[in-house]
Amino acid sequence: MSQSALAKMCPLSQSAISNIANWKYHNRLSGEKCREFGQWYNSTSPKFQVLQKMMVDHEIQDKHFTQNTSFL
């Protein structure tokens, strides 16, 4: 998932997400923003885990299909 797509869904800005991802975030987050992010993460984390599993399963199926049809 891209940082801009994630920023549209979560309570952090795209620049904050980018800086955090690149270990360059030096600002302080308020306790309220941390709680807001924690609530968002806890409510969406199970959905992301299901989506990630579906994507991995799909990739495995694609690789299996490609390997088994390489003779065509």
PDB file of N, CA, C and O in Angstrom:
ATOM      1  N   MET A   1       0.847  -1.159   0.000  1.00  0.00           N
ATOM      2  CA  MET A   1       0.000   0.000   0.000  1.00  0.00           C
ATOM      3  C   MET A   1       0.899   1.231   0.000  1.00  0.00           C
ATOM      4  O   MET A   1       1.899   1.281   0.716  1.00  0.00           O
ATOM      5  N   SER A   2       0.539   2.209  -0.799  1.00  0.00           N
ATOM      6  CA  SER A   2       1.340   3.428  -0.866  1.00  0.00           C
ATOM      7  C   SER A   2       1.104   4.306   0.363  1.00  0.00           C
ATOM      8  O   SER A   2       0.088   4.186   1.047  1.00  0.00           O
ATOM      9  N   GLN A   3       2.047   5.171   0.618  1.00  0.00           N
ATOM     10  CA  GLN A   3       1.923   6.071   1.763  1.00  0.00           C
ATOM     11  C   GLN A   3       0.749   7.029   1.586  1.00  0.00           C
ATOM     12  O   GLN A   3       0.064   7.348   2.559  1.00  0.00           O
ATOM     13  N   SER A   4       0.506   7.493   0.364  1.00  0.00           N
ATOM     14  CA  SER A   4      -0.607   8.416   0.145  1.00  0.00           C
ATOM     15  C   SER A   4      -1.948   7.725   0.347  1.00  0.00           C
ATOM     16  O   SER A   4      -2.885   8.331   0.865  1.00  0.00           O
ATOM     17  N   ALA A   5      -2.048   6.462  -0.056  1.00  0.00           N
ATOM     18  CA  ALA A   5      -3.289   5.707   0.165  1.00  0.00           C
ATOM     19  C   ALA A   5      -3.508   5.483   1.659  1.00  0.00           C
ATOM     20  O   ALA A   5      -4.629   5.592   2.156  1.00  0.00           O
ATOM     21  N   LEU A   6      -2.434   5.173   2.361  1.00  0.00           N
ATOM     22  CA  LEU A   6      -2.535   4.968   3.808  1.00  0.00           C
ATOM     23  C   LEU A   6      -2.939   6.265   4.510  1.00  0.00           C
ATOM     24  O   LEU A   6      -3.735   6.245   5.449  1.00  0.00           O
ATOM     25  N   ALA A   7      -2.391   7.392   4.054  1.00  0.00           N
ATOM     26  CA  ALA A   7      -2.703   8.683   4.669  1.00  0.00           C
ATOM     27  C   ALA A   7      -4.176   9.042   4.517  1.00  0.00           C
ATOM     28  O   ALA A   7      -4.743   9.720   5.374  1.00  0.00           O
ATOM     29  N   LYS A   8      -4.798   8.592   3.429  1.00  0.00           N
ATOM     30  CA  LYS A   8      -6.225   8.854   3.227  1.00  0.00           C
ATOM     31  C   LYS A   8      -7.086   8.065   4.206  1.00  0.00           C
ATOM     32  O   LYS A   8      -8.228   8.436   4.476  1.00  0.00           O
ATOM     33  N   MET A   9      -6.538   6.988   4.729  1.00  0.00           N
ATOM     34  CA  MET A   9      -7.297   6.111   5.614  1.00  0.00           C
ATOM     35  C   MET A   9      -7.018   6.355   7.090  1.00  0.00           C
ATOM     36  O   MET A   9      -7.913   6.205   7.922  1.00  0.00           O
ATOM     37  N   CYS A  10      -5.791   6.727   7.421  1.00  0.00           N
ATOM     38  CA  CYS A  10      -5.417   6.818   8.824  1.00  0.00           C
ATOM     39  C   CYS A  10      -5.335   8.270   9.283  1.00  0.00           C
ATOM     40  O   CYS A  10      -5.328   9.179   8.453  1.00  0.00           O
ATOM     41  N   PRO A  11      -5.273   8.499  10.590  1.00  0.00           N
ATOM     42  CA  PRO A  11      -5.281   9.859  11.117  1.00  0.00           C
ATOM     43  C   PRO A  11      -3.957  10.613  11.000  1.00  0.00           C
ATOM     44  O   PRO A  11      -3.868  11.752  11.458  1.00  0.00           O
ATOM     45  N   LEU A  12      -2.936  10.016  10.407  1.00  0.00           N
ATOM     46  CA  LEU A  12      -1.657  10.702  10.231  1.00  0.00           C
ATOM     47  C   LEU A  12      -1.550  11.226   8.802  1.00  0.00           C
ATOM     48  O   LEU A  12      -2.114  10.646   7.874  1.00  0.00           O
ATOM     49  N   SER A  13      -0.826  12.321   8.638  1.00  0.00           N
ATOM     50  CA  SER A  13      -0.642  12.897   7.301  1.00  0.00           C
ATOM     51  C   SER A  13       0.345  12.060   6.495  1.00  0.00           C
ATOM     52  O   SER A  13       1.092  11.252   7.048  1.00  0.00           O
ATOM     53  N   GLN A  14       0.335  12.266   5.181  1.00  0.00           N
ATOM     54  CA  GLN A  14       1.250  11.537   4.314  1.00  0.00           C
ATOM     55  C   GLN A  14       2.685  11.893   4.639  1.00  0.00           C
ATOM     56  O   GLN A  14       3.551  11.018   4.628  1.00  0.00           O
ATOM     57  N   SER A  15       2.959  13.160   4.928  1.00  0.00           N
ATOM     58  CA  SER A  15       4.340  13.546   5.253  1.00  0.00           C
ATOM     59  C   SER A  15       4.796  12.901   6.569  1.00  0.00           C
ATOM     60  O   SER A  15       5.950  12.488   6.690  1.00  0.00           O
ATOM     61  N   ALA A  16       3.902  12.817   7.543  1.00  0.00           N
ATOM     62  CA  ALA A  16       4.257  12.153   8.808  1.00  0.00           C
ATOM     63  C   ALA A  16       4.546  10.677   8.565  1.00  0.00           C
ATOM     64  O   ALA A  16       5.516  10.139   9.098  1.00  0.00           O
ATOM     65  N   ILE A  17       3.716  10.023   7.770  1.00  0.00           N
ATOM     66  CA  ILE A  17       3.919   8.596   7.461  1.00  0.00           C
ATOM     67  C   ILE A  17       5.248   8.402   6.739  1.00  0.00           C
ATOM     68  O   ILE A  17       5.999   7.479   7.056  1.00  0.00           O
ATOM     69  N   SER A  18       5.540   9.263   5.774  1.00  0.00           N
ATOM     70  CA  SER A  18       6.791   9.170   5.032  1.00  0.00           C
ATOM     71  C   SER A  18       7.993   9.345   5.952  1.00  0.00           C
ATOM     72  O   SER A  18       8.955   8.580   5.878  1.00  0.00           O
ATOM     73  N   ASN A  19       7.935  10.351   6.816  1.00  0.00           N
ATOM     74  CA  ASN A  19       9.050  10.584   7.747  1.00  0.00           C
ATOM     75  C   ASN A  19       9.212   9.436   8.737  1.00  0.00           C
ATOM     76  O   ASN A  19      10.337   9.048   9.051  1.00  0.00           O
ATOM     77  N   ILE A  20       8.123   8.899   9.225  1.00  0.00           N
ATOM     78  CA  ILE A  20       8.191   7.753  10.145  1.00  0.00           C
ATOM     79  C   ILE A  20       8.801   6.552   9.426  1.00  0.00           C
ATOM     80  O   ILE A  20       9.660   5.865   9.978  1.00  0.00           O
ATOM     81  N   ALA A  21       8.355   6.301   8.194  1.00  0.00           N
ATOM     82  CA  ALA A  21       8.858   5.159   7.418  1.00  0.00           C
ATOM     83  C   ALA A  21      10.350   5.285   7.131  1.00  0.00           C
ATOM     84  O   ALA A  21      11.056   4.282   7.025  1.00  0.00           O
ATOM     85  N   ASN A  22      10.824   6.524   7.006  1.00  0.00           N
ATOM     86  CA  ASN A  22      12.237   6.757   6.702  1.00  0.00           C
ATOM     87  C   ASN A  22      13.058   7.100   7.940  1.00  0.00           C
ATOM     88  O   ASN A  22      14.184   7.583   7.821  1.00  0.00           O
ATOM     89  N   TRP A  23      12.514   6.860   9.109  1.00  0.00           N
ATOM     90  CA  TRP A  23      13.169   7.117  10.384  1.00  0.00           C
ATOM     91  C   TRP A  23      13.622   8.573  10.502  1.00  0.00           C
ATOM     92  O   TRP A  23      14.678   8.852  11.069  1.00  0.00           O
ATOM     93  N   LYS A  24      12.821   9.503   9.967  1.00  0.00           N
ATOM     94  CA  LYS A  24      13.179  10.918  10.000  1.00  0.00           C
ATOM     95  C   LYS A  24      12.137  11.761  10.731  1.00  0.00           C
ATOM     96  O   LYS A  24      12.164  12.988  10.633  1.00  0.00           O
ATOM     97  N   TYR A  25      11.234  11.135  11.450  1.00  0.00           N
ATOM     98  CA  TYR A  25      10.187  11.891  12.135  1.00  0.00           C
ATOM     99  C   TYR A  25      10.704  12.345  13.489  1.00  0.00           C
ATOM    100  O   TYR A  25      10.927  11.531  14.385  1.00  0.00           O
ATOM    101  N   HIS A  26      10.892  13.655  13.631  1.00  0.00           N
ATOM    102  CA  HIS A  26      11.464  14.196  14.858  1.00  0.00           C
ATOM    103  C   HIS A  26      10.449  14.990  15.678  1.00  0.00           C
ATOM    104  O   HIS A  26      10.773  15.465  16.766  1.00  0.00           O
ATOM    105  N   ASN A  27       9.247  15.135  15.177  1.00  0.00           N
ATOM    106  CA  ASN A  27       8.212  15.880  15.896  1.00  0.00           C
ATOM    107  C   ASN A  27       7.568  15.009  16.960  1.00  0.00           C
ATOM    108  O   ASN A  27       7.670  13.782  16.924  1.00  0.00           O
ATOM    109  N   ARG A  28       6.919  15.646  17.887  1.00  0.00           N
ATOM    110  CA  ARG A  28       6.193  14.906  18.916  1.00  0.00           C
ATOM    111  C   ARG A  28       4.736  14.768  18.504  1.00  0.00           C
ATOM    112  O   ARG A  28       4.128  15.694  17.968  1.00  0.00           O
ATOM    113  N   LEU A  29       4.201  13.596  18.767  1.00  0.00           N
ATOM    114  CA  LEU A  29       2.769  13.385  18.562  1.00  0.00           C
ATOM    115  C   LEU A  29       2.070  13.604  19.886  1.00  0.00           C
ATOM    116  O   LEU A  29       2.558  13.185  20.936  1.00  0.00           O
ATOM    117  N   SER A  30       0.931  14.259  19.833  1.00  0.00           N
ATOM    118  CA  SER A  30       0.175  14.475  21.069  1.00  0.00           C
ATOM    119  C   SER A  30      -0.396  13.152  21.553  1.00  0.00           C
ATOM    120  O   SER A  30      -0.553  12.209  20.776  1.00  0.00           O
ATOM    121  N   GLY A  31      -0.701  13.091  22.826  1.00  0.00           N
ATOM    122  CA  GLY A  31      -1.329  11.890  23.375  1.00  0.00           C
ATOM    123  C   GLY A  31      -2.642  11.589  22.680  1.00  0.00           C
ATOM    124  O   GLY A  31      -2.989  10.428  22.462  1.00  0.00           O
ATOM    125  N   GLU A  32      -3.374  12.646  22.333  1.00  0.00           N
ATOM    126  CA  GLU A  32      -4.651  12.466  21.639  1.00  0.00           C
ATOM    127  C   GLU A  32      -4.445  11.836  20.259  1.00  0.00           C
ATOM    128  O   GLU A  32      -5.192  10.938  19.869  1.00  0.00           O
ATOM    129  N   LYS A  33      -3.429  12.307  19.517  1.00  0.00           N
ATOM    130  CA  LYS A  33      -3.143  11.759  18.188  1.00  0.00           C
ATOM    131  C   LYS A  33      -2.676  10.309  18.297  1.00  0.00           C
ATOM    132  O   LYS A  33      -3.027   9.486  17.451  1.00  0.00           O
ATOM    133  N   CYS A  34      -1.894   9.985  19.317  1.00  0.00           N
ATOM    134  CA  CYS A  34      -1.449   8.602  19.535  1.00  0.00           C
ATOM    135  C   CYS A  34      -2.636   7.692  19.826  1.00  0.00           C
ATOM    136  O   CYS A  34      -2.718   6.585  19.294  1.00  0.00           O
ATOM    137  N   ARG A  35      -3.556   8.157  20.672  1.00  0.00           N
ATOM    138  CA  ARG A  35      -4.749   7.357  20.973  1.00  0.00           C
ATOM    139  C   ARG A  35      -5.607   7.180  19.720  1.00  0.00           C
ATOM    140  O   ARG A  35      -6.122   6.094  19.455  1.00  0.00           O
ATOM    141  N   GLU A  36      -5.751   8.257  18.958  1.00  0.00           N
ATOM    142  CA  GLU A  36      -6.541   8.196  17.724  1.00  0.00           C
ATOM    143  C   GLU A  36      -5.939   7.191  16.749  1.00  0.00           C
ATOM    144  O   GLU A  36      -6.655   6.392  16.145  1.00  0.00           O
ATOM    145  N   PHE A  37      -4.609   7.238  16.602  1.00  0.00           N
ATOM    146  CA  PHE A  37      -3.944   6.287  15.717  1.00  0.00           C
ATOM    147  C   PHE A  37      -4.088   4.862  16.247  1.00  0.00           C
ATOM    148  O   PHE A  37      -4.351   3.938  15.477  1.00  0.00           O
ATOM    149  N   GLY A  38      -3.919   4.682  17.547  1.00  0.00           N
ATOM    150  CA  GLY A  38      -4.061   3.349  18.149  1.00  0.00           C
ATOM    151  C   GLY A  38      -5.450   2.775  17.945  1.00  0.00           C
ATOM    152  O   GLY A  38      -5.595   1.592  17.637  1.00  0.00           O
ATOM    153  N   GLN A  39      -6.467   3.600  18.112  1.00  0.00           N
ATOM    154  CA  GLN A  39      -7.837   3.133  17.888  1.00  0.00           C
ATOM    155  C   GLN A  39      -8.047   2.776  16.425  1.00  0.00           C
ATOM    156  O   GLN A  39      -8.666   1.761  16.105  1.00  0.00           O
ATOM    157  N   TRP A  40      -7.518   3.635  15.525  1.00  0.00           N
ATOM    158  CA  TRP A  40      -7.639   3.350  14.095  1.00  0.00           C
ATOM    159  C   TRP A  40      -6.926   2.039  13.758  1.00  0.00           C
ATOM    160  O   TRP A  40      -7.485   1.188  13.066  1.00  0.00           O
ATOM    161  N   TYR A  41      -5.687   1.874  14.247  1.00  0.00           N
ATOM    162  CA  TYR A  41      -4.905   0.673  13.954  1.00  0.00           C
ATOM    163  C   TYR A  41      -5.603  -0.577  14.468  1.00  0.00           C
ATOM    164  O   TYR A  41      -5.698  -1.575  13.753  1.00  0.00           O
ATOM    165  N   ASN A  42      -6.090  -0.530  15.697  1.00  0.00           N
ATOM    166  CA  ASN A  42      -6.762  -1.696  16.275  1.00  0.00           C
ATOM    167  C   ASN A  42      -8.042  -2.048  15.533  1.00  0.00           C
ATOM    168  O   ASN A  42      -8.411  -3.220  15.460  1.00  0.00           O
ATOM    169  N   SER A  43      -8.714  -1.061  14.991  1.00  0.00           N
ATOM    170  CA  SER A  43      -9.957  -1.348  14.272  1.00  0.00           C
ATOM    171  C   SER A  43      -9.701  -1.845  12.855  1.00  0.00           C
ATOM    172  O   SER A  43     -10.527  -2.571  12.302  1.00  0.00           O
ATOM    173  N   THR A  44      -8.566  -1.466  12.254  1.00  0.00           N
ATOM    174  CA  THR A  44      -8.292  -1.862  10.875  1.00  0.00           C
ATOM    175  C   THR A  44      -7.284  -2.994  10.750  1.00  0.00           C
ATOM    176  O   THR A  44      -7.239  -3.657   9.713  1.00  0.00           O
ATOM    177  N   SER A  45      -6.483  -3.233  11.766  1.00  0.00           N
ATOM    178  CA  SER A  45      -5.444  -4.250  11.692  1.00  0.00           C
ATOM    179  C   SER A  45      -5.968  -5.622  11.276  1.00  0.00           C
ATOM    180  O   SER A  45      -5.372  -6.254  10.403  1.00  0.00           O
ATOM    181  N   PRO A  46      -7.062  -6.105  11.869  1.00  0.00           N
ATOM    182  CA  PRO A  46      -7.570  -7.412  11.431  1.00  0.00           C
ATOM    183  C   PRO A  46      -7.971  -7.414   9.959  1.00  0.00           C
ATOM    184  O   PRO A  46      -7.800  -8.421   9.271  1.00  0.00           O
ATOM    185  N   LYS A  47      -8.505  -6.294   9.471  1.00  0.00           N
ATOM    186  CA  LYS A  47      -8.886  -6.205   8.057  1.00  0.00           C
ATOM    187  C   LYS A  47      -7.659  -6.276   7.172  1.00  0.00           C
ATOM    188  O   LYS A  47      -7.683  -6.947   6.141  1.00  0.00           O
ATOM    189  N   PHE A  48      -6.565  -5.583   7.560  1.00  0.00           N
ATOM    190  CA  PHE A  48      -5.331  -5.626   6.794  1.00  0.00           C
ATOM    191  C   PHE A  48      -4.727  -7.025   6.797  1.00  0.00           C
ATOM    192  O   PHE A  48      -4.196  -7.473   5.780  1.00  0.00           O
ATOM    193  N   GLN A  49      -4.803  -7.713   7.923  1.00  0.00           N
ATOM    194  CA  GLN A  49      -4.253  -9.055   8.003  1.00  0.00           C
ATOM    195  C   GLN A  49      -4.997  -9.995   7.049  1.00  0.00           C
ATOM    196  O   GLN A  49      -4.376 -10.823   6.384  1.00  0.00           O
ATOM    197  N   VAL A  50      -6.308  -9.868   6.985  1.00  0.00           N
ATOM    198  CA  VAL A  50      -7.109 -10.703   6.073  1.00  0.00           C
ATOM    199  C   VAL A  50      -6.756 -10.359   4.629  1.00  0.00           C
ATOM    200  O   VAL A  50      -6.564 -11.255   3.807  1.00  0.00           O
ATOM    201  N   LEU A  51      -6.670  -9.065   4.317  1.00  0.00           N
ATOM    202  CA  LEU A  51      -6.329  -8.633   2.967  1.00  0.00           C
ATOM    203  C   LEU A  51      -4.938  -9.102   2.580  1.00  0.00           C
ATOM    204  O   LEU A  51      -4.727  -9.569   1.461  1.00  0.00           O
ATOM    205  N   GLN A  52      -3.982  -8.980   3.502  1.00  0.00           N
ATOM    206  CA  GLN A  52      -2.620  -9.414   3.220  1.00  0.00           C
ATOM    207  C   GLN A  52      -2.573 -10.916   2.957  1.00  0.00           C
ATOM    208  O   GLN A  52      -1.883 -11.362   2.041  1.00  0.00           O
ATOM    209  N   LYS A  53      -3.299 -11.697   3.750  1.00  0.00           N
ATOM    210  CA  LYS A  53      -3.337 -13.148   3.540  1.00  0.00           C
ATOM    211  C   LYS A  53      -3.932 -13.476   2.176  1.00  0.00           C
ATOM    212  O   LYS A  53      -3.442 -14.362   1.475  1.00  0.00           O
ATOM    213  N   MET A  54      -4.989 -12.760   1.804  1.00  0.00           N
ATOM    214  CA  MET A  54      -5.614 -12.994   0.495  1.00  0.00           C
ATOM    215  C   MET A  54      -4.633 -12.677  -0.629  1.00  0.00           C
ATOM    216  O   MET A  54      -4.573 -13.396  -1.627  1.00  0.00           O
ATOM    217  N   MET A  55      -3.858 -11.590  -0.465  1.00  0.00           N
ATOM    218  CA  MET A  55      -2.893 -11.214  -1.502  1.00  0.00           C
ATOM    219  C   MET A  55      -1.782 -12.244  -1.602  1.00  0.00           C
ATOM    220  O   MET A  55      -1.374 -12.599  -2.707  1.00  0.00           O
ATOM    221  N   VAL A  56      -1.284 -12.730  -0.473  1.00  0.00           N
ATOM    222  CA  VAL A  56      -0.231 -13.745  -0.473  1.00  0.00           C
ATOM    223  C   VAL A  56      -0.757 -15.031  -1.102  1.00  0.00           C
ATOM    224  O   VAL A  56      -0.075 -15.638  -1.928  1.00  0.00           O
ATOM    225  N   ASP A  57      -1.953 -15.448  -0.723  1.00  0.00           N
ATOM    226  CA  ASP A  57      -2.548 -16.655  -1.303  1.00  0.00           C
ATOM    227  C   ASP A  57      -2.703 -16.521  -2.809  1.00  0.00           C
ATOM    228  O   ASP A  57      -2.462 -17.474  -3.550  1.00  0.00           O
ATOM    229  N   HIS A  58      -3.107 -15.329  -3.266  1.00  0.00           N
ATOM    230  CA  HIS A  58      -3.274 -15.092  -4.700  1.00  0.00           C
ATOM    231  C   HIS A  58      -1.929 -15.174  -5.423  1.00  0.00           C
ATOM    232  O   HIS A  58      -1.840 -15.746  -6.509  1.00  0.00           O
ATOM    233  N   GLU A  59      -0.875 -14.596  -4.813  1.00  0.00           N
ATOM    234  CA  GLU A  59       0.459 -14.660  -5.411  1.00  0.00           C
ATOM    235  C   GLU A  59       0.949 -16.100  -5.504  1.00  0.00           C
ATOM    236  O   GLU A  59       1.551 -16.484  -6.506  1.00  0.00           O
ATOM    237  N   ILE A  60       0.700 -16.896  -4.477  1.00  0.00           N
ATOM    238  CA  ILE A  60       1.099 -18.306  -4.487  1.00  0.00           C
ATOM    239  C   ILE A  60       0.366 -19.043  -5.592  1.00  0.00           C
ATOM    240  O   ILE A  60       0.968 -19.849  -6.301  1.00  0.00           O
ATOM    241  N   GLN A  61      -0.920 -18.781  -5.749  1.00  0.00           N
ATOM    242  CA  GLN A  61      -1.699 -19.428  -6.801  1.00  0.00           C
ATOM    243  C   GLN A  61      -1.186 -19.025  -8.180  1.00  0.00           C
ATOM    244  O   GLN A  61      -1.093 -19.860  -9.079  1.00  0.00           O
ATOM    245  N   ASP A  62      -0.851 -17.730  -8.350  1.00  0.00           N
ATOM    246  CA  ASP A  62      -0.319 -17.260  -9.627  1.00  0.00           C
ATOM    247  C   ASP A  62       0.998 -17.944  -9.954  1.00  0.00           C
ATOM    248  O   ASP A  62       1.202 -18.372 -11.090  1.00  0.00           O
ATOM    249  N   LYS A  63       1.903 -18.057  -8.974  1.00  0.00           N
ATOM    250  CA  LYS A  63       3.195 -18.709  -9.200  1.00  0.00           C
ATOM    251  C   LYS A  63       2.999 -20.174  -9.542  1.00  0.00           C
ATOM    252  O   LYS A  63       3.667 -20.704 -10.430  1.00  0.00           O
ATOM    253  N   HIS A  64       2.082 -20.832  -8.841  1.00  0.00           N
ATOM    254  CA  HIS A  64       1.812 -22.246  -9.099  1.00  0.00           C
ATOM    255  C   HIS A  64       1.260 -22.424 -10.504  1.00  0.00           C
ATOM    256  O   HIS A  64       1.663 -23.343 -11.216  1.00  0.00           O
ATOM    257  N   PHE A  65       0.352 -21.564 -10.906  1.00  0.00           N
ATOM    258  CA  PHE A  65      -0.239 -21.644 -12.252  1.00  0.00           C
ATOM    259  C   PHE A  65       0.825 -21.393 -13.310  1.00  0.00           C
ATOM    260  O   PHE A  65       0.875 -22.110 -14.310  1.00  0.00           O
ATOM    261  N   THR A  66       1.677 -20.393 -13.113  1.00  0.00           N
ATOM    262  CA  THR A  66       2.727 -20.072 -14.063  1.00  0.00           C
ATOM    263  C   THR A  66       3.714 -21.214 -14.194  1.00  0.00           C
ATOM    264  O   THR A  66       4.134 -21.537 -15.305  1.00  0.00           O
ATOM    265  N   GLN A  67       4.094 -21.833 -13.085  1.00  0.00           N
ATOM    266  CA  GLN A  67       5.033 -22.951 -13.123  1.00  0.00           C
ATOM    267  C   GLN A  67       4.434 -24.157 -13.844  1.00  0.00           C
ATOM    268  O   GLN A  67       5.129 -24.849 -14.587  1.00  0.00           O
ATOM    269  N   ASN A  68       3.143 -24.406 -13.621  1.00  0.00           N
ATOM    270  CA  ASN A  68       2.515 -25.580 -14.213  1.00  0.00           C
ATOM    271  C   ASN A  68       2.095 -25.389 -15.649  1.00  0.00           C
ATOM    272  O   ASN A  68       1.719 -26.356 -16.311  1.00  0.00           O
ATOM    273  N   THR A  69       2.147 -24.155 -16.157  1.00  0.00           N
ATOM    274  CA  THR A  69       1.762 -23.935 -17.553  1.00  0.00           C
ATOM    275  C   THR A  69       2.931 -23.415 -18.385  1.00  0.00           C
ATOM    276  O   THR A  69       2.735 -22.941 -19.504  1.00  0.00           O
ATOM    277  N   SER A  70       4.142 -23.502 -17.846  1.00  0.00           N
ATOM    278  CA  SER A  70       5.306 -22.958 -18.550  1.00  0.00           C
ATOM    279  C   SER A  70       5.628 -23.737 -19.818  1.00  0.00           C
ATOM    280  O   SER A  70       6.362 -23.239 -20.671  1.00  0.00           O
ATOM    281  N   PHE A  71       5.105 -24.927 -19.957  1.00  0.00           N
ATOM    282  CA  PHE A  71       5.375 -25.733 -21.146  1.00  0.00           C
ATOM    283  C   PHE A  71       4.535 -25.317 -22.317  1.00  0.00           C
ATOM    284  O   PHE A  71       4.818 -25.736 -23.439  1.00  0.00           O
ATOM    285  N   LEU A  72       3.495 -24.498 -22.114  1.00  0.00           N
ATOM    286  CA  LEU A  72       2.610 -24.084 -23.211  1.00  0.00           C
ATOM    287  C   LEU A  72       3.237 -23.099 -24.141  1.00  0.00           C
ATOM    288  O   LEU A  72       2.603 -22.669 -25.104  1.00  0.00           O
TER     289      LEU A  72
END
